[in-house]
Amino acid sequence: MGRGKVVLERIENKINRQVTFSKRRNGLLKKAYELSVLCDAEVALIIFSSRGKLSEFASNISVPTTLEKYWQHRYSSPVDIPVDETQTLYQEVLRLKAKYESLQHSQRHLLGEELESLTVKELYKIEKQLDRALSQARQKKTQLLLERMEELSKKERELEVENKQLKSLVFFFFLHSLGSNSTSVWNNNYFGPSWCFQLELEHCFPSAQGLRDASIEMGNEYNMIPSQANHAQQQSSTHMG
């Protein structure tokens, strides 16, 4: 059987994303170098990380030299393209380039870099942006914590149900282990159903406190085991005498 198709999506874990970026970037730079050497091609590669860090490769003198050659080739004026349209496209490129540089500056400002040249008004604007981002991050964190608490509460309820089921199962197997004696004791009403249940609990929980706790959890009132009942009856007879 062939391997399933791998779905490409953003890596959520920040550390894993950074490690993957470093590996893929180095591999891409290596491939660009091999392409330029093996095929005698002019290659220029520009990579910006998520934090704006630049990585580049140029098989020629420099990346700007190759880019200049690209602009000349891309926006030259062929015979079938009007000069006005070419000029419009060039102006659009300049506009997008200026916008890109502005976004780069804004990103560095939000990271606390290059703040010396900013005015008080610009710093206040950055502060408002950071406050808004912090508020959104806190809201998201609170939402995730509440969802986690709800999951834990649900799990706790499920465990309580399982615990009661297990105790009922222990009681069933205890009666089953008594065999015919269990039926005789029950039918002759020597102790009654509550005594039989208390015998089972005493078998599972030897201590009196454990017996009391188990009785309460199973929804039954705690009754004294037969020896305790006899002792209490003897004390009552003594006082009456």
C-alpha positions as CSV (number, residue, x, y, z in Angstrom):
1,M,0.0,0.0,0.0
2,G,1.2,3.5,-0.8
3,R,1.7,6.2,1.7
4,G,-1.1,8.6,2.3
5,K,-0.9,12.1,1.0
6,V,0.7,14.5,3.5
7,V,-1.4,17.6,4.2
8,L,0.7,20.7,4.4
9,E,-0.4,23.1,7.2
10,R,1.1,25.5,9.6
11,I,3.1,24.0,12.5
12,E,1.4,25.1,15.7
13,N,4.3,24.4,18.1
14,K,6.6,27.4,18.0
15,I,9.8,25.4,18.7
16,N,9.0,22.7,16.1
17,R,8.1,25.4,13.6
18,Q,11.5,27.2,14.1
19,V,13.4,23.9,13.8
20,T,11.6,23.0,10.6
21,F,12.2,26.4,9.2
22,S,15.9,26.2,9.8
23,K,16.2,22.8,8.2
24,R,14.1,23.6,5.2
25,R,15.8,27.0,4.7
26,N,19.3,25.4,4.7
27,G,18.0,22.7,2.3
28,L,16.6,25.4,0.0
29,L,19.8,27.4,0.0
30,K,21.8,24.2,-0.7
31,K,19.5,23.4,-3.7
32,A,19.9,27.0,-5.0
33,Y,23.7,26.7,-4.9
34,E,23.6,23.2,-6.6
35,L,21.4,24.6,-9.3
36,S,23.7,27.5,-10.0
37,V,26.8,25.2,-10.2
38,L,25.4,22.2,-12.1
39,C,23.4,24.2,-14.6
40,D,25.4,27.4,-14.8
41,A,22.3,29.3,-13.9
42,E,22.0,32.8,-12.3
43,V,20.1,32.2,-9.1
44,A,18.9,34.7,-6.4
45,L,17.1,33.5,-3.3
46,I,15.5,35.7,-0.6
47,I,14.0,34.2,2.6
48,F,12.4,36.1,5.5
49,S,11.6,34.2,8.7
50,S,8.5,34.9,10.7
51,R,10.4,37.4,12.8
52,G,11.7,39.2,9.8
53,K,15.2,37.8,9.7
54,L,16.7,37.8,6.2
55,S,18.5,34.9,4.6
56,E,19.7,35.2,1.0
57,F,21.8,33.5,-1.7
58,A,23.1,34.9,-5.0
59,S,25.2,33.1,-7.6
60,N,26.1,36.4,-9.2
61,I,27.7,39.3,-7.5
62,S,24.8,40.0,-5.2
63,V,21.0,39.7,-4.9
64,P,20.3,43.3,-5.8
65,T,22.3,42.8,-9.0
66,T,20.2,39.9,-10.0
67,L,17.0,41.7,-9.0
68,E,17.9,44.7,-11.1
69,K,18.3,42.4,-14.0
70,Y,15.0,40.8,-13.2
71,W,13.2,44.2,-13.1
72,Q,14.7,45.2,-16.4
73,H,13.6,42.0,-18.0
74,R,10.2,41.9,-16.4
75,Y,9.2,45.5,-17.0
76,S,10.9,46.2,-20.3
77,S,8.6,47.6,-23.0
78,P,7.8,45.1,-25.7
79,V,6.2,46.3,-28.9
80,D,2.8,44.9,-28.0
81,I,2.6,46.6,-24.5
82,P,1.9,50.3,-24.3
83,V,4.4,52.5,-22.5
84,D,1.7,53.8,-20.2
85,E,0.7,50.3,-19.0
86,T,4.3,49.5,-18.4
87,Q,4.7,52.6,-16.3
88,T,1.6,51.8,-14.4
89,L,2.9,48.4,-13.5
90,Y,6.2,49.8,-12.4
91,Q,4.4,52.3,-10.2
92,E,2.4,49.5,-8.6
93,V,5.6,47.6,-7.9
94,L,7.1,50.6,-6.2
95,R,3.9,51.0,-4.1
96,L,3.9,47.4,-3.0
97,K,7.6,47.6,-2.2
98,A,7.1,50.7,-0.1
99,K,4.2,49.0,1.7
100,Y,6.3,45.9,2.4
101,E,9.1,48.0,3.9
102,S,6.5,49.8,6.0
103,L,5.2,46.5,7.3
104,Q,8.7,45.4,8.1
105,H,9.3,48.6,10.1
106,S,6.0,48.1,12.0
107,Q,7.0,44.5,12.8
108,R,10.3,45.6,14.2
109,H,8.7,48.3,16.3
110,L,6.2,45.8,17.8
111,L,9.2,43.6,18.8
112,G,10.8,46.6,20.6
113,E,13.4,47.4,17.9
114,E,14.3,50.7,16.3
115,L,12.2,52.8,18.7
116,E,14.6,55.7,19.0
117,S,13.3,57.7,16.0
118,L,9.6,57.4,16.9
119,T,7.5,60.2,18.3
120,V,5.3,60.1,21.4
121,K,2.2,59.7,19.3
122,E,3.7,56.8,17.3
123,L,4.8,55.1,20.5
124,Y,1.3,55.6,22.0
125,K,-0.1,53.9,18.9
126,I,2.2,50.9,19.3
127,E,1.3,50.7,22.9
128,K,-2.4,50.5,22.0
129,Q,-1.7,47.8,19.5
130,L,0.2,45.8,22.0
131,D,-2.5,46.2,24.7
132,R,-5.1,45.0,22.2
133,A,-3.0,42.0,21.3
134,L,-2.4,41.2,25.0
135,S,-6.1,41.4,25.7
136,Q,-6.9,39.0,22.9
137,A,-4.2,36.6,24.1
138,R,-5.6,36.7,27.6
139,Q,-9.1,36.0,26.4
140,K,-7.9,33.1,24.3
141,K,-5.9,31.7,27.3
142,T,-8.9,32.0,29.6
143,Q,-11.1,30.2,27.0
144,L,-8.7,27.4,26.8
145,L,-8.4,27.1,30.5
146,L,-12.2,26.9,30.9
147,E,-12.4,24.3,28.3
148,R,-9.7,22.3,30.0
149,M,-11.5,22.6,33.4
150,E,-14.7,21.4,31.8
151,E,-12.9,18.4,30.3
152,L,-11.4,17.5,33.7
153,S,-14.8,17.9,35.4
154,K,-16.4,15.6,32.8
155,K,-13.6,13.1,33.3
156,E,-14.2,13.2,37.1
157,R,-17.9,12.5,36.7
158,E,-17.1,9.6,34.4
159,L,-14.6,8.2,36.9
160,E,-17.2,8.4,39.7
161,V,-19.7,6.4,37.6
162,E,-17.0,3.8,36.8
163,N,-16.1,3.6,40.5
164,K,-19.7,2.9,41.5
165,Q,-20.0,0.3,38.7
166,L,-16.8,-1.4,39.9
167,K,-18.1,-1.6,43.5
168,S,-21.3,-3.1,42.3
169,L,-19.3,-5.6,40.3
170,V,-17.2,-6.5,43.4
171,F,-20.4,-7.1,45.3
172,F,-21.8,-9.4,42.6
173,F,-18.6,-11.5,42.4
174,F,-18.6,-11.8,46.2
175,L,-22.1,-13.2,46.3
176,H,-21.2,-15.5,43.4
177,S,-18.2,-16.8,45.4
178,L,-20.5,-17.7,48.3
179,G,-22.3,-20.1,46.1
180,S,-25.2,-22.1,47.7
181,N,-24.3,-20.7,51.2
182,S,-25.2,-17.3,50.0
183,T,-28.7,-18.4,48.9
184,S,-29.2,-20.2,52.2
185,V,-28.2,-17.2,54.3
186,W,-30.4,-15.0,52.2
187,N,-33.5,-17.2,52.1
188,N,-33.4,-18.1,55.8
189,N,-33.1,-14.4,56.6
190,Y,-30.3,-15.0,59.1
191,F,-29.0,-11.6,58.6
192,G,-31.2,-10.1,55.9
193,P,-30.1,-8.4,52.7
194,S,-28.4,-5.5,54.6
195,W,-26.3,-8.0,56.6
196,C,-25.2,-9.8,53.5
197,F,-24.3,-6.5,51.9
198,Q,-22.3,-5.5,55.0
199,L,-20.5,-8.9,55.0
200,E,-19.4,-8.2,51.4
201,L,-18.2,-4.7,52.4
202,E,-16.4,-6.0,55.5
203,H,-14.6,-8.5,53.2
204,C,-13.5,-5.7,50.8
205,F,-12.9,-3.1,53.5
206,P,-11.5,-4.7,56.7
207,S,-11.3,-1.5,58.8
208,A,-14.4,0.0,60.3
209,Q,-13.7,3.3,58.8
210,G,-13.3,1.8,55.4
211,L,-16.6,-0.1,55.8
212,R,-18.3,3.1,56.8
213,D,-16.9,5.1,53.9
214,A,-17.9,2.3,51.4
215,S,-21.4,2.1,52.8
216,I,-21.9,5.8,52.4
217,E,-20.6,5.9,48.9
218,M,-22.8,2.9,47.9
219,G,-25.9,4.8,49.2
220,N,-26.4,2.5,52.3
221,E,-26.4,3.5,55.9
222,Y,-23.6,2.1,58.0
223,N,-24.8,-0.9,60.2
224,M,-22.7,-2.7,62.8
225,I,-21.4,-6.1,61.9
226,P,-23.0,-9.0,63.9
227,S,-20.2,-9.0,66.6
228,Q,-20.8,-5.3,67.2
229,A,-24.6,-5.8,67.3
230,N,-24.2,-8.6,69.9
231,H,-21.9,-6.5,72.0
232,A,-24.3,-3.6,71.9
233,Q,-27.2,-5.9,72.9
234,Q,-25.2,-7.3,75.9
235,Q,-24.4,-3.7,77.1
236,S,-28.1,-2.8,76.9
237,S,-29.1,-5.9,78.9
238,T,-26.5,-5.0,81.6
239,H,-27.8,-1.5,82.0
240,M,-31.3,-2.7,82.2
241,G,-30.4,-5.2,84.8
